[in-house]
Amino acid sequence: MKIYLIGMPGSGKSTLGKRLADELLLWFVDLDKEIERRERKSVQEIFAEKGEDYFRQIESQVLRELAGSEKGFVMATGGGAPCFFQGLEVINQTGLSIFLDVPVSELLRRVAKDKNRPLLHADDLQEKEARLKTLHANRLQYYQQAHLIVDTPDVNKILEAIRLKK
């Protein structure tokens, strides 16, 4: 079984993914952390040194490699992974996609002080909110194609939805 958590930065993909993986006795993969491990640089450093295009190519390559493996997992994708290089098609063809649908106001609260998100780097909160809203508007069309859409991080409800979806 492969489960992919998709959604905006700050939606809780990594936190929820670890809990789901524990419950389902599956390997947990944080796609961004896997990229950092392979590149020996943080996502922020990759963006700064090589740009977003390079990062998206590596992200797509690692996603496809893991999606094609025999091993089951719960993956916290990067927020943009479904949106570039047919990432969503790869995700939906090889496993169950779950969109964590969190309101922008809550996302802003969660990422307000986080300086490690290159696409949300801003000098003030209003600028960060504007960037979040734009990113959300651009990505929602992809996220809404997930197999499941959840608006609550309740692991038991998600596990039940997964069981019903099988």
Buried (B, 14 or more C-beta within 10 A) or exposed (E): EBBBBBBBBBBBBBEBBBBBBEBBEBBBBBBBBBBBEEBEBBBBEBBEEBEBEEBBBBBBEBBBEBBEEEEBBBBBBBBBBBBBBEBBEBBBEBBBBBBBBBEBEEBBEBBEEEEEBBBBBBEEEEEBBEBBBEBBEEBBEBBEBBBBBBEEBEBEEBBEBBEEEE
